[in-house]
């Protein structure tokens, strides 16, 4: 262990006896004084330098007490052989009786003999005087230098102390004194939507720096709770910066990169103030030097000079090219503007970031980038997501909304599943044991209630039952099931592309030389970045677009059903799922339609509620039920898991695996791809050039490794 570390530990132990929560900045300064060999050689100088500092920080109350404490520190450090004192302060003592100089021995006479008056001073006496004068001057110069060093050190220490106090005052006003104030704790709150109770008498706990995965069935109130946290309707401290990424930015003439930079309000205001001051006439700028300096100092503190690079890096990770970053936001679709909203949130780094299905508008590559970015997130994060792998990689805790309560689990989603399963099994065992015990006690009471000899015992057992803490029976969410109707079989090949090319303009192709085929046994995942043409290919396969050149072979009886997110947006929000279904398929019997909706978890009251009261996942199930009604031979699914909760995604995996027709799936959900698909198609070709479709030689794990290596 170095001397510096030993000195610091010694001082920490010594000072902690007097002052609580002493900042290590002061300890580091005092340690530096004791390490300075130009100072530690002289005890007087140490006292002069350190005494004002110790009094200022409250270690000692006055100079006398400071001197005693510094002497103790010096003695302790010397004893530990950490410092060496060359000039020890002389301690004067009072003589017990007068001493006559004429009785001193010859040695004293010799020592003071040069001071005896004589008629003339000898050369020897003159040399002695010059030597003493030289020593005196040296001591005086040393004292002056020592005092100068002392003043410099004291000023530096006091400046550091003042800066520390100013910083602590500022942090205290912002955070109310400690990091703990950045935690969120709300006791016994309830939430409702209309007449429906969503959350009843439960507690919310979000500790600063933790990353929470917020899970629960569709329609249970997850998004509603996020909105209440963001709007501070639960009584959350106003000093916390909270951001809920829910709505897309408004389309305007401002560029994407500037829209993100604008989110940093302080930086934006400082730069605008600089521009305003620079626009003033020269004669008005003469007294503004201090103001300019203050602004530039603050810009340095907030790291404004790297802001554009940081914003560009985030946008690049979310899929924006350099050209796209300079384009106006109004040129982008809603999905891309949602990415801009996400980029703004990541850029300004609020104390609490609330993300509701952030991966819904991202392609696979952007999802993987966001996953890595959030792994390194240092502030509080609360995220709703249906992707298990995403939650496993990012989250440190899981909050489960179940039975109108919030249950908290340490660890990621996989740990949550194991822990919850064990907890439910344990609860069920305790419940069953208690029920058996209650049954035996009740039987005794029923048998001897009216028996005079046993009546007292029966009464004691009645009181025992009344005082017993009741363990509730395990109540879990009902299992979600989805079911696609089976089509009649078709002989392959049912769909074949031979050297097909396509472009909205003949001289500007999107695809070329497509040689692909699908049959009723196909389980294909189509992967690629947003904008590369995935949705266009689905439309081309379904016959909604006509090929520019090449040959397309389709079985005349082939039926497609295509799921797309914009289908969800086209539902009539004023009608119920049942009415939407009957409008799309007129003539269908109402009971038959309700039975079919029930196969997609839309039974009972859900089938009769207006669509605008349903969650995003429930709306997706309405569309899935509609496309399944036609008994398609091939399902073309474009991000079907968006908005679905985790259990429903599992149900979708099972339903697709049981489906007897072909499947072409566009998704960024790793679990859905790995459980359903056995073939991967990817786009091959240079940017701004027509693309070909190729089959990847390997499974999903191999493909993921390859794109990360790239």
C-alpha positions in Angstrom: 0.0 0.0 0.0 1.4 3.4 -0.9 2.1 6.1 1.6 -0.6 8.3 0.1 -3.3 5.7 0.6 -2.1 5.0 4.2 -2.1 8.7 5.0 -5.6 9.0 3.6 -6.9 6.1 5.5 -5.4 7.5 8.7 -7.0 10.9 8.2 -10.4 9.4 7.3 -10.4 7.5 10.5 -9.3 10.5 12.5 -11.7 13.0 11.0 -14.7 10.6 11.0 -14.6 10.8 14.8 -15.7 14.4 14.6 -17.5 15.1 11.3 -20.1 12.9 9.6 -20.2 12.6 5.8 -16.9 14.4 5.3 -16.3 14.9 1.6 -13.2 13.2 0.3 -12.1 16.3 -1.6 -10.9 17.8 1.7 -9.2 14.5 2.7 -7.4 14.5 -0.6 -6.2 18.0 0.0 -4.9 17.4 3.5 -3.3 14.2 2.3 -1.5 16.2 -0.4 -0.2 18.6 2.3 1.3 15.8 4.3 2.8 14.3 1.1 4.6 17.6 0.2 8.2 17.2 1.5 8.7 20.9 1.4 6.0 21.3 4.0 6.1 18.2 6.2 9.7 19.0 7.3 8.4 21.9 9.5 5.7 21.4 12.1 5.1 25.2 12.4 4.3 25.4 8.6 1.9 22.4 8.8 0.0 24.1 11.6 -0.2 27.4 9.8 -1.5 25.7 6.6 -4.0 23.3 8.0 -5.4 25.1 10.9 -7.9 27.4 9.0 -9.0 24.5 6.8 -9.8 22.3 9.8 -11.8 25.0 11.5 -13.7 25.8 8.3 -14.9 22.2 7.8 -15.8 21.8 11.4 -13.1 19.3 12.5 -12.0 21.8 15.1 -13.6 24.8 16.7 -10.6 27.2 17.3 -6.9 27.6 16.7 -5.9 26.0 19.9 -8.0 22.9 19.2 -6.7 22.8 15.6 -3.1 23.0 16.8 -3.7 20.1 19.2 -5.4 18.0 16.5 -2.6 18.7 14.0 0.0 17.7 16.6 -1.9 14.4 17.1 -1.9 13.8 13.3 1.8 14.6 13.0 2.7 12.3 16.0 0.5 9.5 14.5 2.0 9.8 11.0 5.5 10.0 12.3 4.9 6.9 14.5 3.6 5.1 11.4 6.8 6.3 9.6 4.7 7.9 6.9 6.2 11.4 7.3 9.4 12.9 8.8 9.6 16.1 10.8 12.9 18.0 10.7 12.0 21.1 12.6 9.9 20.4 15.6 8.2 23.3 17.4 10.1 24.2 20.6 8.1 23.9 23.7 9.0 26.6 26.3 9.0 25.7 30.0 9.2 27.9 33.1 12.3 27.6 35.3 11.7 26.3 38.8 14.1 28.9 40.3 16.3 31.9 39.2 19.7 31.1 37.6 22.6 33.5 38.0 24.7 33.9 34.9 27.9 34.4 36.8 27.5 30.9 38.2 27.3 29.3 34.8 30.3 27.1 33.8 33.0 28.2 31.4 31.2 26.7 28.5 28.4 29.2 28.8 30.9 32.0 29.3 32.6 31.0 26.1 29.3 30.8 24.3 28.3 34.3 25.3 31.7 35.8 25.5 31.5 37.5 22.2 28.6 39.6 23.6 30.8 41.2 26.3 31.6 44.9 25.7 35.1 45.7 24.6 36.9 48.8 23.3 37.1 47.3 19.9 35.5 44.3 18.2 38.0 41.7 17.0 37.9 40.1 13.6 36.7 36.9 15.2 33.7 38.7 16.7 32.9 40.4 13.4 32.8 37.1 11.6 30.5 35.8 14.3 28.1 38.7 13.9 28.0 38.3 10.1 27.3 34.6 10.5 24.4 35.3 12.9 23.1 37.9 10.6 23.2 35.5 7.6 21.3 32.9 9.6 18.8 35.5 10.6 18.2 36.6 7.0 17.9 33.0 5.8 15.4 32.3 8.5 13.5 35.4 7.6 13.4 34.5 3.9 12.3 31.0 4.7 9.5 32.3 6.9 8.3 34.7 4.1 8.4 31.9 1.5 6.6 29.6 4.0 3.9 32.2 4.6 3.5 32.7 0.8 3.1 28.9 0.3 0.7 28.8 3.2 -1.5 31.6 1.7 -1.5 29.9 -1.7 -2.5 26.5 -0.2 -5.2 28.1 2.0 -6.7 30.0 -0.8 -6.7 26.9 -3.0 -8.3 24.8 -0.3 -10.9 27.4 0.5 -11.7 27.8 -3.2 -12.1 24.0 -3.5 -14.2 24.0 -0.4 -16.4 26.8 -1.7 -16.8 25.0 -5.0 -17.7 21.9 -3.1 -20.3 23.7 -1.0 -21.8 25.4 -4.1 -22.0 22.0 -5.9 -23.6 20.4 -2.8 -26.1 23.3 -2.5 -27.0 22.9 -6.2 -27.4 19.2 -6.0 -29.4 19.5 -2.8 -31.8 21.9 -4.5 -32.1 19.6 -7.5 -32.1 16.3 -5.8 -33.2 17.3 -2.3 -30.0 16.3 -0.7 -29.2 12.7 -1.9 -29.4 10.2 -4.6 -32.3 8.6 -2.7 -34.5 11.5 -3.8 -34.2 10.3 -7.3 -36.0 7.1 -6.4 -39.8 7.0 -6.9 -41.9 5.6 -4.1 -45.7 5.8 -4.2 -47.7 4.0 -1.5 -51.1 2.5 -1.9 -52.4 4.1 -5.1 -55.1 3.0 -7.5 -55.9 3.6 -11.1 -59.1 3.2 -13.1 -60.2 3.6 -16.7 -63.8 4.6 -16.9 -65.7 2.2 -14.6 -62.9 -0.4 -14.7 -60.4 -0.7 -11.9 -57.0 -1.3 -13.4 -54.7 -1.1 -10.3 -56.0 -1.3 -6.8 -54.2 -0.3 -3.6 -50.7 -1.2 -4.6 -47.2 0.4 -4.3 -44.8 1.7 -7.0 -41.1 1.5 -6.3 -38.5 2.6 -8.9 -34.9 2.8 -7.6 -32.5 5.1 -9.4 -30.2 3.3 -11.8 -32.3 0.1 -12.1 -33.8 -1.1 -15.4 -37.3 -2.5 -15.0 -39.2 -4.7 -17.4 -42.9 -3.9 -17.0 -45.0 -6.9 -18.1 -48.6 -8.0 -17.9 -51.5 -9.0 -20.1 -52.9 -6.7 -22.8 -55.5 -4.3 -21.5 -54.4 -4.6 -17.8 -53.2 -1.0 -17.6 -49.5 -0.9 -18.4 -49.6 2.1 -20.7 -52.1 3.9 -18.4 -49.6 3.6 -15.5 -46.7 4.9 -17.7 -48.8 7.9 -18.6 -49.7 8.6 -15.0 -46.0 8.4 -14.0 -45.0 10.8 -16.8 -47.7 13.3 -15.9 -46.8 13.1 -12.2 -50.4 12.4 -11.3 -49.3 10.0 -8.6 -47.5 12.7 -6.7 -44.0 12.2 -8.0 -41.3 14.7 -7.2 -41.2 17.6 -9.7 -37.4 17.7 -9.5 -37.1 14.5 -11.4 -36.9 14.7 -15.2 -39.3 12.0 -16.6 -39.8 11.3 -20.3 -42.4 8.9 -21.7 -41.7 8.0 -25.4 -45.2 7.5 -26.6 -46.0 9.9 -29.5 -44.2 10.6 -32.7 -42.7 14.0 -33.3 -44.7 16.4 -35.4 -43.6 16.6 -39.1 -42.0 20.0 -39.8 -39.3 21.6 -41.9 -36.7 21.1 -39.2 -34.1 18.4 -40.1 -34.0 15.1 -38.1 -30.6 15.9 -36.6 -31.7 19.4 -35.5 -34.9 18.0 -34.1 -32.9 15.7 -31.8 -30.4 18.5 -30.8 -33.3 20.8 -30.0 -34.4 18.3 -27.3 -31.5 19.6 -25.1 -33.2 22.8 -24.0 -30.3 24.3 -22.1 -27.9 23.9 -25.0 -30.4 25.2 -27.4 -31.1 28.3 -25.3 -27.4 29.0 -24.7 -26.6 28.8 -28.4 -29.5 31.1 -29.2 -28.3 33.6 -26.6 -24.8 33.5 -28.2 -26.3 34.3 -31.6 -28.3 37.1 -30.1 -25.3 38.7 -28.4 -23.2 38.3 -31.6 -25.8 40.1 -33.5 -25.6 43.2 -31.3 -23.6 46.3 -32.6 -19.9 46.4 -31.7 -20.4 49.3 -29.3 -22.8 47.2 -27.2 -20.5 44.2 -26.9 -17.7 46.0 -25.0 -19.1 45.0 -21.5 -20.3 41.5 -22.5 -17.0 39.6 -22.2 -17.9 38.2 -18.8 -21.3 37.1 -20.1 -19.8 35.4 -23.1 -17.3 33.6 -20.9 -20.1 32.4 -18.6 -22.1 31.0 -21.6 -19.0 29.3 -23.1 -18.1 27.8 -19.7 -21.6 26.4 -19.3 -21.5 25.0 -22.8 -18.2 23.2 -21.9 -19.8 21.8 -18.8 -22.7 20.2 -20.6 -20.4 18.9 -23.3 -22.1 20.9 -26.0 -19.2 20.5 -28.5 -19.9 16.8 -28.8 -23.7 17.1 -28.9 -24.0 16.8 -32.7 -21.7 13.7 -32.9 -23.7 12.0 -30.1 -27.0 12.8 -31.7 -25.8 11.5 -35.1 -24.5 8.3 -33.5 -27.9 7.6 -31.9 -29.8 8.3 -35.1 -27.4 6.1 -37.1 -28.0 3.2 -34.7 -31.7 3.7 -35.2 -31.4 3.4 -38.9 -31.0 7.0 -40.2 -28.4 7.5 -42.9 -26.5 10.8 -43.0 -28.7 11.9 -45.8 -31.8 11.1 -43.9 -30.5 13.0 -40.8 -30.4 16.2 -42.9 -33.9 15.7 -44.3 -37.0 17.4 -42.8 -39.0 15.4 -40.4 -42.2 16.0 -42.4 -40.9 13.7 -45.1 -41.0 10.7 -42.9 -43.8 8.3 -42.0 -45.2 7.9 -38.5 -43.0 5.0 -37.8 -39.8 6.9 -38.6 -40.9 9.9 -36.6 -41.4 7.6 -33.6 -37.7 6.7 -34.0 -36.9 10.4 -33.9 -38.9 10.6 -30.6 -36.8 7.7 -29.2 -33.6 9.3 -30.4 -34.5 12.6 -28.6 -35.1 10.7 -25.4 -31.9 8.8 -25.6 -30.0 12.0 -26.4 -31.2 14.1 -23.4 -31.0 11.1 -20.9 -33.8 12.0 -18.4 -33.6 10.7 -14.8 -36.5 8.3 -15.6 -37.1 7.0 -19.1 -40.4 5.2 -19.8 -40.5 3.2 -23.1 -43.7 1.6 -24.3 -42.9 -1.1 -26.9 -39.9 0.8 -28.3 -39.0 -2.0 -30.7 -42.3 -1.9 -32.6 -41.1 0.6 -35.1 -37.6 -0.8 -35.5 -36.1 -3.3 -37.8 -33.9 -6.1 -36.6 -30.6 -4.2 -36.8 -32.0 -1.2 -34.9 -33.4 -3.5 -32.2 -30.0 -5.1 -31.7 -28.4 -1.7 -31.5 -31.0 -0.4 -29.0 -30.5 -3.4 -26.9 -26.8 -2.8 -26.6 -27.4 0.9 -25.9 -29.8 0.3 -23.1 -27.6 -2.3 -21.5 -25.2 0.6 -20.7 -28.0 3.0 -19.5 -27.1 4.4 -16.1 -30.4 6.0 -15.0 -33.8 4.7 -14.2 -35.5 2.8 -17.1 -39.0 1.3 -17.2 -39.8 -0.5 -20.4 -42.9 -2.4 -21.7 -41.9 -5.0 -24.2 -43.1 -8.4 -25.5 -39.6 -9.6 -26.5 -38.1 -12.0 -24.0 -34.6 -11.8 -25.4 -34.7 -8.0 -25.2 -35.9 -8.0 -21.6 -33.3 -10.7 -20.7 -30.5 -8.6 -22.1 -31.5 -5.2 -20.7 -33.5 -5.5 -17.5 -32.2 -5.8 -13.9 -35.7 -6.2 -12.4 -39.2 -7.2 -13.5 -42.5 -5.6 -12.5 -45.5 -7.9 -13.1 -49.0 -6.4 -13.3 -51.2 -9.2 -12.1 -54.6 -9.2 -10.4 -54.5 -5.4 -10.2 -51.3 -5.4 -8.2 -47.6 -4.8 -8.9 -45.3 -7.6 -8.0 -41.6 -7.0 -8.0 -38.9 -9.6 -9.0 -35.1 -9.2 -9.1 -33.4 -10.3 -12.2 -34.3 -10.5 -15.9 -37.3 -12.1 -17.5 -36.0 -15.7 -17.4 -35.2 -15.3 -13.7 -38.7 -13.9 -13.2 -40.3 -16.9 -14.8 -38.4 -19.4 -12.6 -39.0 -17.3 -9.5 -42.7 -16.8 -10.1 -43.2 -20.5 -10.9 -41.5 -21.5 -7.6 -43.5 -18.8 -5.7 -46.8 -20.0 -7.1 -46.0 -23.6 -6.4 -45.0 -22.7 -2.8 -48.2 -20.6 -2.4 -50.3 -23.4 -3.7 -48.7 -25.9 -1.3 -49.3 -23.6 1.7 -52.9 -23.0 0.5 -53.6 -26.7 0.2 -52.0 -27.4 3.6 -54.1 -24.6 5.2 -57.3 -25.8 3.6 -56.7 -29.3 5.0 -56.0 -27.9 8.4 -59.1 -25.8 8.3 -61.1 -28.8 7.1 -60.0 -30.9 10.1 -60.6 -28.1 12.6 -64.0 -27.4 11.1 -64.9 -31.1 11.3 -64.0 -31.1 15.0 -66.1 -28.0 15.6 -69.1 -29.5 13.8 -68.8 -32.7 15.7 -68.5 -31.2 19.2 -70.2 -27.8 19.0 -73.2 -29.0 21.0 -71.3 -31.4 23.2 -71.3 -30.0 26.7 -68.0 -31.7 27.6 -66.3 -30.5 24.4 -68.0 -27.1 23.9 -65.1 -25.2 25.4 -62.6 -26.9 23.1 -64.9 -26.3 20.1 -65.0 -22.6 21.0 -61.2 -22.3 21.2 -60.9 -23.9 17.8 -63.5 -21.4 16.4 -61.3 -18.6 17.7 -58.3 -20.3 16.2 -59.9 -20.3 12.7 -60.9 -16.6 13.1 -57.3 -15.6 13.9 -55.7 -17.7 11.2 -54.1 -15.7 8.4 -55.8 -16.8 5.2 -53.6 -17.8 2.4 -55.3 -17.0 -0.9 -55.5 -19.6 -3.7 -53.2 -19.2 -6.6 -54.9 -17.0 -9.1 -53.1 -16.7 -12.4 -54.0 -15.0 -15.7 -56.1 -17.3 -17.9 -54.2 -19.0 -20.7 -54.4 -17.3 -24.1 -55.1 -19.4 -27.1 -55.1 -18.5 -30.8 -56.4 -20.7 -33.5 -56.0 -20.4 -37.3 -58.6 -22.3 -39.3 -57.2 -25.1 -41.5 -57.3 -24.7 -45.3 -57.9 -27.5 -47.8 -54.6 -28.9 -49.1 -53.1 -27.8 -52.4 -50.5 -29.7 -54.4 -47.1 -28.0 -54.8 -45.9 -25.8 -56.3 -48.5 -23.3 -55.2 -46.4 -20.2 -55.8 -43.2 -19.8 -57.9 -41.2 -16.8 -59.0 -38.9 -17.2 -62.0 -36.5 -14.4 -62.8 -39.0 -11.8 -61.6 -38.1 -8.1 -61.4 -40.2 -5.3 -60.0 -40.1 -1.6 -59.8 -42.8 1.1 -59.5 -40.9 2.6 -62.5 -39.5 0.4 -65.2 -36.2 2.2 -65.2 -35.9 2.1 -61.4 -36.2 -1.5 -60.2 -36.5 -2.5 -56.5 -36.0 -6.3 -57.1 -34.3 -8.3 -59.8 -33.9 -11.9 -60.7 -36.2 -13.2 -57.9 -36.2 -17.0 -58.0 -38.2 -18.0 -54.9 -41.1 -20.3 -54.1 -43.6 -21.0 -51.3 -45.7 -24.1 -50.5 -47.9 -25.1 -47.7 -45.0 -26.5 -45.7 -42.9 -23.2 -45.9 -41.8 -21.5 -42.7 -39.8 -18.5 -43.9 -38.5 -15.5 -42.0 -37.9 -12.5 -44.2 -35.3 -10.2 -42.7 -33.8 -6.8 -43.7 -33.5 -3.2 -42.7 -36.5 -0.9 -42.9 -37.0 0.5 -46.4 -35.3 -2.3 -48.2 -38.6 -3.6 -49.6 -40.0 -6.3 -47.2 -43.6 -5.0 -47.3 -43.3 -4.5 -51.1 -42.3 -8.1 -51.5 -45.3 -9.3 -49.5 -47.6 -7.3 -51.7 -45.9 -8.8 -54.8 -46.3 -12.3 -53.5 -50.0 -11.8 -52.7 -50.6 -10.4 -56.2 -51.5 -6.9 -54.9 -48.6 -5.7 -57.2 -47.8 -6.9 -60.7 -44.3 -7.9 -61.6 -42.3 -5.7 -64.1 -40.8 -8.7 -65.8 -40.3 -12.5 -65.3 -42.8 -15.3 -64.7 -45.1 -15.8 -61.7 -46.8 -19.2 -61.2 -49.8 -19.3 -58.8 -52.2 -22.1 -58.1 -55.7 -20.9 -59.1 -57.1 -21.9 -55.8 -54.4 -20.2 -53.7 -55.7 -17.9 -51.0 -53.5 -15.5 -49.1 -54.1 -13.6 -45.9 -51.8 -10.7 -45.1 -51.4 -9.1 -41.7 -50.0 -5.5 -41.6 -49.9 -2.9 -38.8 -51.8 -0.4 -40.9 -54.7 -2.9 -41.0 -55.0 -2.3 -37.2 -55.1 1.4 -37.8 -58.0 1.0 -40.2 -60.4 -0.6 -37.7 -63.5 1.4 -37.0 -62.8 2.6 -33.4 -66.4 3.4 -32.8 -67.5 -0.3 -33.3 -66.9 -3.4 -31.3 -64.7 -6.3 -32.5 -67.9 -8.2 -33.3 -69.4 -5.3 -35.4 -66.1 -4.8 -37.2 -66.1 -8.5 -38.1 -69.7 -8.6 -39.3 -69.0 -5.5 -41.4 -66.0 -7.1 -43.1 -67.8 -10.4 -43.6 -71.5 -9.6 -44.0 -74.0 -12.4 -43.7 -72.0 -14.2 -41.0 -74.1 -15.5 -38.1 -73.5 -13.4 -34.9 -73.0 -16.4 -32.7 -70.6 -18.0 -35.2 -68.6 -14.8 -35.3 -68.5 -14.6 -31.5 -67.2 -18.1 -31.3 -64.5 -17.4 -33.9 -63.5 -14.2 -32.0 -63.2 -16.3 -28.9 -60.5 -18.4 -30.5 -58.4 -15.2 -30.5 -59.0 -14.3 -26.8 -61.9 -11.9 -27.6 -64.7 -13.6 -25.8 -67.3 -12.2 -23.5 -67.3 -8.5 -22.8 -64.2 -7.9 -25.0 -66.1 -8.8 -28.2 -68.7 -6.1 -27.4 -66.6 -3.2 -26.2 -65.7 -0.4 -28.7 -62.3 -0.9 -30.3 -61.1 2.5 -28.9 -61.2 1.0 -25.4 -59.0 -1.9 -26.4 -55.2 -2.1 -26.0 -52.9 -2.3 -28.9 -52.5 -6.1 -28.5 -56.2 -6.6 -28.4 -56.7 -4.6 -31.6 -54.0 -6.8 -33.2 -56.0 -9.9 -32.2 -59.1 -8.4 -33.9 -57.2 -8.2 -37.2 -55.7 -11.7 -36.8 -59.2 -13.1 -36.2 -60.4 -11.4 -39.5 -57.5 -12.7 -41.7 -57.9 -16.2 -40.3 -61.6 -16.4 -41.2 -60.8 -16.9 -45.0 -58.9 -20.2 -44.2 -55.7 -19.0 -46.1 -53.2 -21.4 -47.7 -50.4 -19.0 -47.0 -50.1 -16.4 -44.2 -48.1 -13.3 -45.0 -47.4 -11.7 -41.6 -45.7 -8.3 -41.3 -44.7 -7.7 -37.6 -47.7 -9.6 -36.1 -46.2 -9.6 -32.6 -46.2 -5.8 -32.2 -48.3 -4.8 -29.2 -48.9 -8.4 -28.1 -48.0 -9.3 -24.6 -45.5 -12.0 -24.0 -48.0 -14.7 -23.2 -50.0 -13.9 -26.4 -46.7 -14.0 -28.4 -46.2 -17.5 -27.0 -49.8 -18.4 -28.0 -49.1 -17.0 -31.5 -46.0 -19.2 -31.8 -48.1 -22.3 -30.9 -50.9 -21.4 -33.3 -48.5 -20.8 -36.2 -46.7 -24.1 -35.5 -50.1 -25.9 -35.6 -51.2 -24.1 -38.7 -51.3 -26.4 -41.8 -50.5 -23.8 -44.4 -47.4 -21.9 -45.4 -46.0 -18.9 -43.5 -43.8 -16.0 -44.6 -43.0 -13.9 -41.5 -41.5 -10.4 -41.3 -40.5 -9.8 -37.6 -37.8 -8.5 -35.3 -38.9 -10.8 -32.5 -36.1 -13.3 -32.1 -38.2 -15.8 -30.1 -41.0 -15.8 -32.7 -38.5 -16.3 -35.6 -36.6 -19.0 -33.8 -39.7 -21.0 -32.7 -41.7 -20.8 -36.0 -39.3 -20.5 -38.9 -36.9 -23.0 -40.4 -35.7 -20.9 -43.3 -34.3 -17.3 -43.5 -34.5 -15.1 -46.6 -32.4 -12.0 -46.8 -31.8 -9.1 -49.3 -28.6 -9.0 -51.2 -27.3 -6.1 -53.2 -25.7 -2.7 -52.9 -27.4 0.4 -51.6 -29.6 2.2 -54.2 -29.4 -0.9 -56.4 -32.0 -3.6 -57.2 -32.0 -6.3 -54.6 -32.1 -10.1 -54.9 -33.6 -12.5 -52.4 -31.3 -15.2 -51.1 -31.7 -18.1 -48.6 -29.4 -18.1 -45.6 -27.5 -21.3 -45.0 -28.0 -21.7 -41.2 -30.5 -21.1 -38.4 -31.4 -17.9 -36.6 -28.5 -18.1 -34.2 -26.0 -18.4 -37.0 -27.6 -15.4 -38.8 -27.5 -13.2 -35.7 -23.8 -14.0 -35.2 -23.0 -13.2 -38.8 -24.7 -9.8 -38.7 -22.9 -8.9 -35.4 -19.6 -9.9 -36.9 -20.3 -7.6 -39.9 
